[in-house]
Amino acid sequence: LFPKCPAEVWSADFVGDNLIVSCADDTLLKFWDLRTLNGSDHAQPVMTVRDVFAAGTTCAARHPRQPHLIACGSYDETVALYDVRYLAA
């Protein structure tokens, strides 16, 4: 499912009906829209968050009551909180 990710993927979680967020050793947080599969078995990232972490991203989770908020942790011992309504592709 994640052929465009050259690093080891540590976490992939649904953050919407068709949206998955992945965390990997490449320090990037990538969002994947399953609707982009279009008959193939490979999705394309629709958004990539860069230049936030100094080490690999390890996990991400959606807030249980505010689904637009995503928390992401990293090996650099930091946590970032994102509002996906304001992320630009």
C-alpha positions in Angstrom: 0.0 0.0 0.0 2.9 2.4 0.7 5.3 1.9 -2.3 6.4 5.6 -2.2 7.8 5.3 1.3 11.5 4.4 1.1 11.8 4.1 4.9 10.5 1.6 7.3 6.9 2.4 8.2 6.2 2.2 11.9 2.6 3.2 12.1 -0.4 3.5 9.8 -3.7 4.7 11.2 -7.1 5.7 9.9 -7.8 9.4 10.6 -10.9 9.6 8.5 -13.2 7.3 6.4 -10.7 7.2 3.5 -7.6 8.9 5.0 -4.6 7.1 6.5 -1.6 8.7 8.2 1.7 6.9 8.2 4.8 7.4 10.3 8.2 6.2 9.3 12.0 6.4 9.8 12.2 9.1 7.2 10.9 11.7 9.7 7.9 12.4 7.5 4.2 12.3 8.3 2.3 11.2 5.2 -1.4 11.3 4.5 -2.8 8.7 2.1 -6.3 8.9 0.5 -7.6 5.4 -0.3 -9.8 6.9 -3.0 -6.6 7.4 -5.1 -6.2 3.7 -5.5 -8.3 3.7 -8.7 -8.1 0.0 -9.2 -4.5 -0.4 -8.3 -3.0 -1.7 -5.0 -0.8 1.4 -4.5 -2.0 4.7 -3.0 -0.2 8.0 -3.5 0.4 10.3 -0.6 -1.9 13.3 -0.8 0.0 15.4 1.8 3.4 15.2 3.4 4.5 17.0 6.6 8.2 17.7 6.6 10.9 19.5 8.6 9.2 19.0 12.0 11.1 16.1 13.5 14.8 15.4 13.9 14.3 11.7 14.0 11.8 9.1 12.7 8.1 9.5 13.4 6.8 6.6 15.4 3.0 6.9 15.8 0.0 9.1 15.1 -3.5 9.1 16.5 -6.7 11.0 16.0 -8.3 12.8 18.9 -11.3 10.7 20.1 -13.7 13.7 20.2 -12.1 16.2 17.8 -11.3 14.1 14.6 -9.5 17.0 12.9 -6.7 16.9 15.5 -3.9 14.4 15.0 -1.1 13.8 17.5 2.3 12.5 16.2 5.3 11.3 18.2 8.9 10.9 17.2 12.1 9.2 18.2 13.5 12.7 19.0 11.2 12.6 22.1 8.8 15.3 20.8 5.1 15.2 20.1 3.3 17.5 17.6 -0.4 18.2 17.4 -1.8 19.0 13.9 -5.2 20.4 12.8 -5.7 18.7 9.5 -8.1 21.4 8.4 -5.1 23.7 8.1 -2.5 21.5 6.6 -1.6 22.3 3.0 -0.7 19.7 0.4 
